[in-house]
Amino acid sequence: MGGGGAYVAFQFLRASLRSPAAESWPMTEGTLQSGRLKPFSSKRKTYWFVEVSYSYSVDGQYYGGYFEREVADEQEGVTYLRQVEGTKISVRYRPDKRETSTVLQSP
């Protein structure tokens, strides 16, 4: 598996490990802030990802996080980033470590 393929597998594994535990975490509203495109190339293909940051608050304290999403190509990534900035999302946070959070479904 090339560099890009290994990265894709790592992102899938990381998301699949966090999601089951996070489903029981409390939920709060968050806001998508900004993002960037991240290309990863293997010998045969370039994979495109968008990394999107978000903010949320719990009991008046603000926190932040980010998620990554694969997109088909650079143009799709640019369009996605333009469309989602400022979007409200549901964020699950770890109750004993509120700075640890996840977005189970990205827009």
Phi and psi restraints in degrees (range 20) as a CNS / XPLOR table:
assign (resid 1 and name C) (resid 2 and name N)
       (resid 2 and name CA) (resid 2 and name C) 1.0 -73.1 20.0 2
assign (resid 2 and name N) (resid 2 and name CA)
       (resid 2 and name C) (resid 3 and name N) 1.0 -179.5 20.0 2
assign (resid 2 and name C) (resid 3 and name N)
       (resid 3 and name CA) (resid 3 and name C) 1.0 -57.2 20.0 2
assign (resid 3 and name N) (resid 3 and name CA)
       (resid 3 and name C) (resid 4 and name N) 1.0 -45.0 20.0 2
assign (resid 3 and name C) (resid 4 and name N)
       (resid 4 and name CA) (resid 4 and name C) 1.0 -67.4 20.0 2
assign (resid 4 and name N) (resid 4 and name CA)
       (resid 4 and name C) (resid 5 and name N) 1.0 -42.3 20.0 2
assign (resid 4 and name C) (resid 5 and name N)
       (resid 5 and name CA) (resid 5 and name C) 1.0 -64.6 20.0 2
assign (resid 5 and name N) (resid 5 and name CA)
       (resid 5 and name C) (resid 6 and name N) 1.0 -38.9 20.0 2
assign (resid 5 and name C) (resid 6 and name N)
       (resid 6 and name CA) (resid 6 and name C) 1.0 -64.7 20.0 2
assign (resid 6 and name N) (resid 6 and name CA)
       (resid 6 and name C) (resid 7 and name N) 1.0 -38.7 20.0 2
assign (resid 6 and name C) (resid 7 and name N)
       (resid 7 and name CA) (resid 7 and name C) 1.0 -64.7 20.0 2
assign (resid 7 and name N) (resid 7 and name CA)
       (resid 7 and name C) (resid 8 and name N) 1.0 -43.5 20.0 2
assign (resid 7 and name C) (resid 8 and name N)
       (resid 8 and name CA) (resid 8 and name C) 1.0 -59.9 20.0 2
assign (resid 8 and name N) (resid 8 and name CA)
       (resid 8 and name C) (resid 9 and name N) 1.0 -45.4 20.0 2
assign (resid 8 and name C) (resid 9 and name N)
       (resid 9 and name CA) (resid 9 and name C) 1.0 -63.9 20.0 2
assign (resid 9 and name N) (resid 9 and name CA)
       (resid 9 and name C) (resid 10 and name N) 1.0 -40.4 20.0 2
assign (resid 9 and name C) (resid 10 and name N)
       (resid 10 and name CA) (resid 10 and name C) 1.0 -62.3 20.0 2
assign (resid 10 and name N) (resid 10 and name CA)
       (resid 10 and name C) (resid 11 and name N) 1.0 -44.8 20.0 2
assign (resid 10 and name C) (resid 11 and name N)
       (resid 11 and name CA) (resid 11 and name C) 1.0 -63.6 20.0 2
assign (resid 11 and name N) (resid 11 and name CA)
       (resid 11 and name C) (resid 12 and name N) 1.0 -39.9 20.0 2
assign (resid 11 and name C) (resid 12 and name N)
       (resid 12 and name CA) (resid 12 and name C) 1.0 -65.0 20.0 2
assign (resid 12 and name N) (resid 12 and name CA)
       (resid 12 and name C) (resid 13 and name N) 1.0 -45.4 20.0 2
assign (resid 12 and name C) (resid 13 and name N)
       (resid 13 and name CA) (resid 13 and name C) 1.0 -63.2 20.0 2
assign (resid 13 and name N) (resid 13 and name CA)
       (resid 13 and name C) (resid 14 and name N) 1.0 -44.5 20.0 2
assign (resid 13 and name C) (resid 14 and name N)
       (resid 14 and name CA) (resid 14 and name C) 1.0 -60.6 20.0 2
assign (resid 14 and name N) (resid 14 and name CA)
       (resid 14 and name C) (resid 15 and name N) 1.0 -44.9 20.0 2
assign (resid 14 and name C) (resid 15 and name N)
       (resid 15 and name CA) (resid 15 and name C) 1.0 -66.8 20.0 2
assign (resid 15 and name N) (resid 15 and name CA)
       (resid 15 and name C) (resid 16 and name N) 1.0 -40.1 20.0 2
assign (resid 15 and name C) (resid 16 and name N)
       (resid 16 and name CA) (resid 16 and name C) 1.0 -71.1 20.0 2
assign (resid 16 and name N) (resid 16 and name CA)
       (resid 16 and name C) (resid 17 and name N) 1.0 -29.4 20.0 2
assign (resid 16 and name C) (resid 17 and name N)
       (resid 17 and name CA) (resid 17 and name C) 1.0 -74.5 20.0 2
assign (resid 17 and name N) (resid 17 and name CA)
       (resid 17 and name C) (resid 18 and name N) 1.0 -37.6 20.0 2
assign (resid 17 and name C) (resid 18 and name N)
       (resid 18 and name CA) (resid 18 and name C) 1.0 -78.8 20.0 2
assign (resid 18 and name N) (resid 18 and name CA)
       (resid 18 and name C) (resid 19 and name N) 1.0 -37.3 20.0 2
assign (resid 18 and name C) (resid 19 and name N)
       (resid 19 and name CA) (resid 19 and name C) 1.0 -57.2 20.0 2
assign (resid 19 and name N) (resid 19 and name CA)
       (resid 19 and name C) (resid 20 and name N) 1.0 -47.6 20.0 2
assign (resid 19 and name C) (resid 20 and name N)
       (resid 20 and name CA) (resid 20 and name C) 1.0 -60.0 20.0 2
assign (resid 20 and name N) (resid 20 and name CA)
       (resid 20 and name C) (resid 21 and name N) 1.0 -43.8 20.0 2
assign (resid 20 and name C) (resid 21 and name N)
       (resid 21 and name CA) (resid 21 and name C) 1.0 -67.3 20.0 2
assign (resid 21 and name N) (resid 21 and name CA)
       (resid 21 and name C) (resid 22 and name N) 1.0 -40.0 20.0 2
assign (resid 21 and name C) (resid 22 and name N)
       (resid 22 and name CA) (resid 22 and name C) 1.0 -69.7 20.0 2
assign (resid 22 and name N) (resid 22 and name CA)
       (resid 22 and name C) (resid 23 and name N) 1.0 -20.0 20.0 2
assign (resid 22 and name C) (resid 23 and name N)
       (resid 23 and name CA) (resid 23 and name C) 1.0 -62.0 20.0 2
assign (resid 23 and name N) (resid 23 and name CA)
       (resid 23 and name C) (resid 24 and name N) 1.0 -22.5 20.0 2
assign (resid 23 and name C) (resid 24 and name N)
       (resid 24 and name CA) (resid 24 and name C) 1.0 -97.1 20.0 2
assign (resid 24 and name N) (resid 24 and name CA)
       (resid 24 and name C) (resid 25 and name N) 1.0 -4.3 20.0 2
assign (resid 24 and name C) (resid 25 and name N)
       (resid 25 and name CA) (resid 25 and name C) 1.0 -71.5 20.0 2
assign (resid 25 and name N) (resid 25 and name CA)
       (resid 25 and name C) (resid 26 and name N) 1.0 154.1 20.0 2
assign (resid 25 and name C) (resid 26 and name N)
       (resid 26 and name CA) (resid 26 and name C) 1.0 -62.0 20.0 2
assign (resid 26 and name N) (resid 26 and name CA)
       (resid 26 and name C) (resid 27 and name N) 1.0 156.5 20.0 2
assign (resid 26 and name C) (resid 27 and name N)
       (resid 27 and name CA) (resid 27 and name C) 1.0 -117.0 20.0 2
assign (resid 27 and name N) (resid 27 and name CA)
       (resid 27 and name C) (resid 28 and name N) 1.0 144.8 20.0 2
assign (resid 27 and name C) (resid 28 and name N)
       (resid 28 and name CA) (resid 28 and name C) 1.0 -142.4 20.0 2
assign (resid 28 and name N) (resid 28 and name CA)
       (resid 28 and name C) (resid 29 and name N) 1.0 166.9 20.0 2
assign (resid 28 and name C) (resid 29 and name N)
       (resid 29 and name CA) (resid 29 and name C) 1.0 -85.0 20.0 2
assign (resid 29 and name N) (resid 29 and name CA)
       (resid 29 and name C) (resid 30 and name N) 1.0 138.9 20.0 2
assign (resid 29 and name C) (resid 30 and name N)
       (resid 30 and name CA) (resid 30 and name C) 1.0 -127.4 20.0 2
assign (resid 30 and name N) (resid 30 and name CA)
       (resid 30 and name C) (resid 31 and name N) 1.0 172.5 20.0 2
assign (resid 30 and name C) (resid 31 and name N)
       (resid 31 and name CA) (resid 31 and name C) 1.0 -131.2 20.0 2
assign (resid 31 and name N) (resid 31 and name CA)
       (resid 31 and name C) (resid 32 and name N) 1.0 130.5 20.0 2
assign (resid 31 and name C) (resid 32 and name N)
       (resid 32 and name CA) (resid 32 and name C) 1.0 -72.1 20.0 2
assign (resid 32 and name N) (resid 32 and name CA)
       (resid 32 and name C) (resid 33 and name N) 1.0 132.1 20.0 2
assign (resid 32 and name C) (resid 33 and name N)
       (resid 33 and name CA) (resid 33 and name C) 1.0 -100.2 20.0 2
assign (resid 33 and name N) (resid 33 and name CA)
       (resid 33 and name C) (resid 34 and name N) 1.0 -74.7 20.0 2
assign (resid 33 and name C) (resid 34 and name N)
       (resid 34 and name CA) (resid 34 and name C) 1.0 -148.4 20.0 2
assign (resid 34 and name N) (resid 34 and name CA)
       (resid 34 and name C) (resid 35 and name N) 1.0 173.4 20.0 2
assign (resid 34 and name C) (resid 35 and name N)
       (resid 35 and name CA) (resid 35 and name C) 1.0 -156.4 20.0 2
assign (resid 35 and name N) (resid 35 and name CA)
       (resid 35 and name C) (resid 36 and name N) 1.0 177.9 20.0 2
assign (resid 35 and name C) (resid 36 and name N)
       (resid 36 and name CA) (resid 36 and name C) 1.0 -149.3 20.0 2
assign (resid 36 and name N) (resid 36 and name CA)
       (resid 36 and name C) (resid 37 and name N) 1.0 155.6 20.0 2
assign (resid 36 and name C) (resid 37 and name N)
       (resid 37 and name CA) (resid 37 and name C) 1.0 -86.6 20.0 2
assign (resid 37 and name N) (resid 37 and name CA)
       (resid 37 and name C) (resid 38 and name N) 1.0 141.0 20.0 2
assign (resid 37 and name C) (resid 38 and name N)
       (resid 38 and name CA) (resid 38 and name C) 1.0 -133.1 20.0 2
assign (resid 38 and name N) (resid 38 and name CA)
       (resid 38 and name C) (resid 39 and name N) 1.0 102.9 20.0 2
assign (resid 38 and name C) (resid 39 and name N)
       (resid 39 and name CA) (resid 39 and name C) 1.0 -85.1 20.0 2
assign (resid 39 and name N) (resid 39 and name CA)
       (resid 39 and name C) (resid 40 and name N) 1.0 141.2 20.0 2
assign (resid 39 and name C) (resid 40 and name N)
       (resid 40 and name CA) (resid 40 and name C) 1.0 -130.9 20.0 2
assign (resid 40 and name N) (resid 40 and name CA)
       (resid 40 and name C) (resid 41 and name N) 1.0 125.8 20.0 2
assign (resid 40 and name C) (resid 41 and name N)
       (resid 41 and name CA) (resid 41 and name C) 1.0 -109.4 20.0 2
assign (resid 41 and name N) (resid 41 and name CA)
       (resid 41 and name C) (resid 42 and name N) 1.0 137.8 20.0 2
assign (resid 41 and name C) (resid 42 and name N)
       (resid 42 and name CA) (resid 42 and name C) 1.0 -108.6 20.0 2
assign (resid 42 and name N) (resid 42 and name CA)
       (resid 42 and name C) (resid 43 and name N) 1.0 -174.0 20.0 2
assign (resid 42 and name C) (resid 43 and name N)
       (resid 43 and name CA) (resid 43 and name C) 1.0 -66.8 20.0 2
assign (resid 43 and name N) (resid 43 and name CA)
       (resid 43 and name C) (resid 44 and name N) 1.0 -26.9 20.0 2
assign (resid 43 and name C) (resid 44 and name N)
       (resid 44 and name CA) (resid 44 and name C) 1.0 -109.5 20.0 2
assign (resid 44 and name N) (resid 44 and name CA)
       (resid 44 and name C) (resid 45 and name N) 1.0 -18.2 20.0 2
assign (resid 44 and name C) (resid 45 and name N)
       (resid 45 and name CA) (resid 45 and name C) 1.0 -155.2 20.0 2
assign (resid 45 and name N) (resid 45 and name CA)
       (resid 45 and name C) (resid 46 and name N) 1.0 152.2 20.0 2
assign (resid 45 and name C) (resid 46 and name N)
       (resid 46 and name CA) (resid 46 and name C) 1.0 -104.4 20.0 2
assign (resid 46 and name N) (resid 46 and name CA)
       (resid 46 and name C) (resid 47 and name N) 1.0 126.4 20.0 2
assign (resid 46 and name C) (resid 47 and name N)
       (resid 47 and name CA) (resid 47 and name C) 1.0 -98.6 20.0 2
assign (resid 47 and name N) (resid 47 and name CA)
       (resid 47 and name C) (resid 48 and name N) 1.0 137.1 20.0 2
assign (resid 47 and name C) (resid 48 and name N)
       (resid 48 and name CA) (resid 48 and name C) 1.0 -112.9 20.0 2
assign (resid 48 and name N) (resid 48 and name CA)
       (resid 48 and name C) (resid 49 and name N) 1.0 132.9 20.0 2
assign (resid 48 and name C) (resid 49 and name N)
       (resid 49 and name CA) (resid 49 and name C) 1.0 -128.2 20.0 2
assign (resid 49 and name N) (resid 49 and name CA)
       (resid 49 and name C) (resid 50 and name N) 1.0 151.0 20.0 2
assign (resid 49 and name C) (resid 50 and name N)
       (resid 50 and name CA) (resid 50 and name C) 1.0 -111.5 20.0 2
assign (resid 50 and name N) (resid 50 and name CA)
       (resid 50 and name C) (resid 51 and name N) 1.0 136.5 20.0 2
assign (resid 50 and name C) (resid 51 and name N)
       (resid 51 and name CA) (resid 51 and name C) 1.0 -108.9 20.0 2
assign (resid 51 and name N) (resid 51 and name CA)
       (resid 51 and name C) (resid 52 and name N) 1.0 120.5 20.0 2
assign (resid 51 and name C) (resid 52 and name N)
       (resid 52 and name CA) (resid 52 and name C) 1.0 -119.0 20.0 2
assign (resid 52 and name N) (resid 52 and name CA)
       (resid 52 and name C) (resid 53 and name N) 1.0 127.7 20.0 2
assign (resid 52 and name C) (resid 53 and name N)
       (resid 53 and name CA) (resid 53 and name C) 1.0 -90.7 20.0 2
assign (resid 53 and name N) (resid 53 and name CA)
       (resid 53 and name C) (resid 54 and name N) 1.0 152.6 20.0 2
assign (resid 53 and name C) (resid 54 and name N)
       (resid 54 and name CA) (resid 54 and name C) 1.0 -141.8 20.0 2
assign (resid 54 and name N) (resid 54 and name CA)
       (resid 54 and name C) (resid 55 and name N) 1.0 159.6 20.0 2
assign (resid 54 and name C) (resid 55 and name N)
       (resid 55 and name CA) (resid 55 and name C) 1.0 -125.8 20.0 2
assign (resid 55 and name N) (resid 55 and name CA)
       (resid 55 and name C) (resid 56 and name N) 1.0 155.7 20.0 2
assign (resid 55 and name C) (resid 56 and name N)
       (resid 56 and name CA) (resid 56 and name C) 1.0 -157.0 20.0 2
assign (resid 56 and name N) (resid 56 and name CA)
       (resid 56 and name C) (resid 57 and name N) 1.0 161.7 20.0 2
assign (resid 56 and name C) (resid 57 and name N)
       (resid 57 and name CA) (resid 57 and name C) 1.0 -130.7 20.0 2
assign (resid 57 and name N) (resid 57 and name CA)
       (resid 57 and name C) (resid 58 and name N) 1.0 149.3 20.0 2
assign (resid 57 and name C) (resid 58 and name N)
       (resid 58 and name CA) (resid 58 and name C) 1.0 -135.2 20.0 2
assign (resid 58 and name N) (resid 58 and name CA)
       (resid 58 and name C) (resid 59 and name N) 1.0 120.0 20.0 2
assign (resid 58 and name C) (resid 59 and name N)
       (resid 59 and name CA) (resid 59 and name C) 1.0 52.1 20.0 2
assign (resid 59 and name N) (resid 59 and name CA)
       (resid 59 and name C) (resid 60 and name N) 1.0 42.3 20.0 2
assign (resid 59 and name C) (resid 60 and name N)
       (resid 60 and name CA) (resid 60 and name C) 1.0 80.8 20.0 2
assign (resid 60 and name N) (resid 60 and name CA)
       (resid 60 and name C) (resid 61 and name N) 1.0 -3.4 20.0 2
assign (resid 60 and name C) (resid 61 and name N)
       (resid 61 and name CA) (resid 61 and name C) 1.0 -99.8 20.0 2
assign (resid 61 and name N) (resid 61 and name CA)
       (resid 61 and name C) (resid 62 and name N) 1.0 131.1 20.0 2
assign (resid 61 and name C) (resid 62 and name N)
       (resid 62 and name CA) (resid 62 and name C) 1.0 -93.3 20.0 2
assign (resid 62 and name N) (resid 62 and name CA)
       (resid 62 and name C) (resid 63 and name N) 1.0 142.6 20.0 2
assign (resid 62 and name C) (resid 63 and name N)
       (resid 63 and name CA) (resid 63 and name C) 1.0 -136.4 20.0 2
assign (resid 63 and name N) (resid 63 and name CA)
       (resid 63 and name C) (resid 64 and name N) 1.0 169.3 20.0 2
assign (resid 63 and name C) (resid 64 and name N)
       (resid 64 and name CA) (resid 64 and name C) 1.0 -143.1 20.0 2
assign (resid 64 and name N) (resid 64 and name CA)
       (resid 64 and name C) (resid 65 and name N) 1.0 162.0 20.0 2
assign (resid 64 and name C) (resid 65 and name N)
       (resid 65 and name CA) (resid 65 and name C) 1.0 -158.4 20.0 2
assign (resid 65 and name N) (resid 65 and name CA)
       (resid 65 and name C) (resid 66 and name N) 1.0 -174.0 20.0 2
assign (resid 65 and name C) (resid 66 and name N)
       (resid 66 and name CA) (resid 66 and name C) 1.0 -151.9 20.0 2
assign (resid 66 and name N) (resid 66 and name CA)
       (resid 66 and name C) (resid 67 and name N) 1.0 159.6 20.0 2
assign (resid 66 and name C) (resid 67 and name N)
       (resid 67 and name CA) (resid 67 and name C) 1.0 -136.9 20.0 2
assign (resid 67 and name N) (resid 67 and name CA)
       (resid 67 and name C) (resid 68 and name N) 1.0 161.4 20.0 2
assign (resid 67 and name C) (resid 68 and name N)
       (resid 68 and name CA) (resid 68 and name C) 1.0 -120.5 20.0 2
assign (resid 68 and name N) (resid 68 and name CA)
       (resid 68 and name C) (resid 69 and name N) 1.0 147.4 20.0 2
assign (resid 68 and name C) (resid 69 and name N)
       (resid 69 and name CA) (resid 69 and name C) 1.0 -140.2 20.0 2
assign (resid 69 and name N) (resid 69 and name CA)
       (resid 69 and name C) (resid 70 and name N) 1.0 135.5 20.0 2
assign (resid 69 and name C) (resid 70 and name N)
       (resid 70 and name CA) (resid 70 and name C) 1.0 -79.2 20.0 2
assign (resid 70 and name N) (resid 70 and name CA)
       (resid 70 and name C) (resid 71 and name N) 1.0 139.8 20.0 2
assign (resid 70 and name C) (resid 71 and name N)
       (resid 71 and name CA) (resid 71 and name C) 1.0 -125.0 20.0 2
assign (resid 71 and name N) (resid 71 and name CA)
       (resid 71 and name C) (resid 72 and name N) 1.0 162.9 20.0 2
assign (resid 71 and name C) (resid 72 and name N)
       (resid 72 and name CA) (resid 72 and name C) 1.0 -67.9 20.0 2
assign (resid 72 and name N) (resid 72 and name CA)
       (resid 72 and name C) (resid 73 and name N) 1.0 -40.0 20.0 2
assign (resid 72 and name C) (resid 73 and name N)
       (resid 73 and name CA) (resid 73 and name C) 1.0 -159.7 20.0 2
assign (resid 73 and name N) (resid 73 and name CA)
       (resid 73 and name C) (resid 74 and name N) 1.0 179.7 20.0 2
assign (resid 73 and name C) (resid 74 and name N)
       (resid 74 and name CA) (resid 74 and name C) 1.0 -60.6 20.0 2
assign (resid 74 and name N) (resid 74 and name CA)
       (resid 74 and name C) (resid 75 and name N) 1.0 -44.4 20.0 2
assign (resid 74 and name C) (resid 75 and name N)
       (resid 75 and name CA) (resid 75 and name C) 1.0 -62.9 20.0 2
assign (resid 75 and name N) (resid 75 and name CA)
       (resid 75 and name C) (resid 76 and name N) 1.0 -41.9 20.0 2
assign (resid 75 and name C) (resid 76 and name N)
       (resid 76 and name CA) (resid 76 and name C) 1.0 -61.7 20.0 2
assign (resid 76 and name N) (resid 76 and name CA)
       (resid 76 and name C) (resid 77 and name N) 1.0 -38.4 20.0 2
assign (resid 76 and name C) (resid 77 and name N)
       (resid 77 and name CA) (resid 77 and name C) 1.0 -64.1 20.0 2
assign (resid 77 and name N) (resid 77 and name CA)
       (resid 77 and name C) (resid 78 and name N) 1.0 -45.1 20.0 2
assign (resid 77 and name C) (resid 78 and name N)
       (resid 78 and name CA) (resid 78 and name C) 1.0 -61.5 20.0 2
assign (resid 78 and name N) (resid 78 and name CA)
       (resid 78 and name C) (resid 79 and name N) 1.0 -44.7 20.0 2
assign (resid 78 and name C) (resid 79 and name N)
       (resid 79 and name CA) (resid 79 and name C) 1.0 -63.1 20.0 2
assign (resid 79 and name N) (resid 79 and name CA)
       (resid 79 and name C) (resid 80 and name N) 1.0 -45.4 20.0 2
assign (resid 79 and name C) (resid 80 and name N)
       (resid 80 and name CA) (resid 80 and name C) 1.0 -58.8 20.0 2
assign (resid 80 and name N) (resid 80 and name CA)
       (resid 80 and name C) (resid 81 and name N) 1.0 -47.2 20.0 2
assign (resid 80 and name C) (resid 81 and name N)
       (resid 81 and name CA) (resid 81 and name C) 1.0 -62.1 20.0 2
assign (resid 81 and name N) (resid 81 and name CA)
       (resid 81 and name C) (resid 82 and name N) 1.0 -39.0 20.0 2
assign (resid 81 and name C) (resid 82 and name N)
       (resid 82 and name CA) (resid 82 and name C) 1.0 -63.6 20.0 2
assign (resid 82 and name N) (resid 82 and name CA)
       (resid 82 and name C) (resid 83 and name N) 1.0 -38.5 20.0 2
assign (resid 82 and name C) (resid 83 and name N)
       (resid 83 and name CA) (resid 83 and name C) 1.0 -75.9 20.0 2
assign (resid 83 and name N) (resid 83 and name CA)
       (resid 83 and name C) (resid 84 and name N) 1.0 -31.8 20.0 2
assign (resid 83 and name C) (resid 84 and name N)
       (resid 84 and name CA) (resid 84 and name C) 1.0 -93.2 20.0 2
assign (resid 84 and name N) (resid 84 and name CA)
       (resid 84 and name C) (resid 85 and name N) 1.0 -17.5 20.0 2
assign (resid 84 and name C) (resid 85 and name N)
       (resid 85 and name CA) (resid 85 and name C) 1.0 -57.3 20.0 2
assign (resid 85 and name N) (resid 85 and name CA)
       (resid 85 and name C) (resid 86 and name N) 1.0 127.8 20.0 2
assign (resid 85 and name C) (resid 86 and name N)
       (resid 86 and name CA) (resid 86 and name C) 1.0 89.2 20.0 2
assign (resid 86 and name N) (resid 86 and name CA)
       (resid 86 and name C) (resid 87 and name N) 1.0 -5.7 20.0 2
assign (resid 86 and name C) (resid 87 and name N)
       (resid 87 and name CA) (resid 87 and name C) 1.0 -67.8 20.0 2
assign (resid 87 and name N) (resid 87 and name CA)
       (resid 87 and name C) (resid 88 and name N) 1.0 138.4 20.0 2
assign (resid 87 and name C) (resid 88 and name N)
       (resid 88 and name CA) (resid 88 and name C) 1.0 -82.0 20.0 2
assign (resid 88 and name N) (resid 88 and name CA)
       (resid 88 and name C) (resid 89 and name N) 1.0 138.7 20.0 2
assign (resid 88 and name C) (resid 89 and name N)
       (resid 89 and name CA) (resid 89 and name C) 1.0 -137.0 20.0 2
assign (resid 89 and name N) (resid 89 and name CA)
       (resid 89 and name C) (resid 90 and name N) 1.0 163.8 20.0 2
assign (resid 89 and name C) (resid 90 and name N)
       (resid 90 and name CA) (resid 90 and name C) 1.0 -94.6 20.0 2
assign (resid 90 and name N) (resid 90 and name CA)
       (resid 90 and name C) (resid 91 and name N) 1.0 126.8 20.0 2
assign (resid 90 and name C) (resid 91 and name N)
       (resid 91 and name CA) (resid 91 and name C) 1.0 -117.0 20.0 2
assign (resid 91 and name N) (resid 91 and name CA)
       (resid 91 and name C) (resid 92 and name N) 1.0 132.1 20.0 2
assign (resid 91 and name C) (resid 92 and name N)
       (resid 92 and name CA) (resid 92 and name C) 1.0 -102.5 20.0 2
assign (resid 92 and name N) (resid 92 and name CA)
       (resid 92 and name C) (resid 93 and name N) 1.0 135.2 20.0 2
assign (resid 92 and name C) (resid 93 and name N)
       (resid 93 and name CA) (resid 93 and name C) 1.0 -126.7 20.0 2
assign (resid 93 and name N) (resid 93 and name CA)
       (resid 93 and name C) (resid 94 and name N) 1.0 149.8 20.0 2
assign (resid 93 and name C) (resid 94 and name N)
       (resid 94 and name CA) (resid 94 and name C) 1.0 -74.8 20.0 2
assign (resid 94 and name N) (resid 94 and name CA)
       (resid 94 and name C) (resid 95 and name N) 1.0 122.8 20.0 2
assign (resid 94 and name C) (resid 95 and name N)
       (resid 95 and name CA) (resid 95 and name C) 1.0 -63.2 20.0 2
assign (resid 95 and name N) (resid 95 and name CA)
       (resid 95 and name C) (resid 96 and name N) 1.0 -32.1 20.0 2
assign (resid 95 and name C) (resid 96 and name N)
       (resid 96 and name CA) (resid 96 and name C) 1.0 -91.7 20.0 2
assign (resid 96 and name N) (resid 96 and name CA)
       (resid 96 and name C) (resid 97 and name N) 1.0 -3.4 20.0 2
assign (resid 96 and name C) (resid 97 and name N)
       (resid 97 and name CA) (resid 97 and name C) 1.0 -151.6 20.0 2
assign (resid 97 and name N) (resid 97 and name CA)
       (resid 97 and name C) (resid 98 and name N) 1.0 76.0 20.0 2
assign (resid 97 and name C) (resid 98 and name N)
       (resid 98 and name CA) (resid 98 and name C) 1.0 -60.8 20.0 2
assign (resid 98 and name N) (resid 98 and name CA)
       (resid 98 and name C) (resid 99 and name N) 1.0 -19.1 20.0 2
assign (resid 98 and name C) (resid 99 and name N)
       (resid 99 and name CA) (resid 99 and name C) 1.0 -76.7 20.0 2
assign (resid 99 and name N) (resid 99 and name CA)
       (resid 99 and name C) (resid 100 and name N) 1.0 -8.9 20.0 2
assign (resid 99 and name C) (resid 100 and name N)
       (resid 100 and name CA) (resid 100 and name C) 1.0 -94.2 20.0 2
assign (resid 100 and name N) (resid 100 and name CA)
       (resid 100 and name C) (resid 101 and name N) 1.0 119.8 20.0 2
assign (resid 100 and name C) (resid 101 and name N)
       (resid 101 and name CA) (resid 101 and name C) 1.0 -146.3 20.0 2
assign (resid 101 and name N) (resid 101 and name CA)
       (resid 101 and name C) (resid 102 and name N) 1.0 170.6 20.0 2
assign (resid 101 and name C) (resid 102 and name N)
       (resid 102 and name CA) (resid 102 and name C) 1.0 -154.3 20.0 2
assign (resid 102 and name N) (resid 102 and name CA)
       (resid 102 and name C) (resid 103 and name N) 1.0 156.3 20.0 2
assign (resid 102 and name C) (resid 103 and name N)
       (resid 103 and name CA) (resid 103 and name C) 1.0 -111.9 20.0 2
assign (resid 103 and name N) (resid 103 and name CA)
       (resid 103 and name C) (resid 104 and name N) 1.0 112.8 20.0 2
assign (resid 103 and name C) (resid 104 and name N)
       (resid 104 and name CA) (resid 104 and name C) 1.0 -75.5 20.0 2
assign (resid 104 and name N) (resid 104 and name CA)
       (resid 104 and name C) (resid 105 and name N) 1.0 -30.6 20.0 2
assign (resid 104 and name C) (resid 105 and name N)
       (resid 105 and name CA) (resid 105 and name C) 1.0 -133.0 20.0 2
assign (resid 105 and name N) (resid 105 and name CA)
       (resid 105 and name C) (resid 106 and name N) 1.0 114.8 20.0 2
assign (resid 105 and name C) (resid 106 and name N)
       (resid 106 and name CA) (resid 106 and name C) 1.0 -84.8 20.0 2
assign (resid 106 and name N) (resid 106 and name CA)
       (resid 106 and name C) (resid 107 and name N) 1.0 150.0 20.0 2
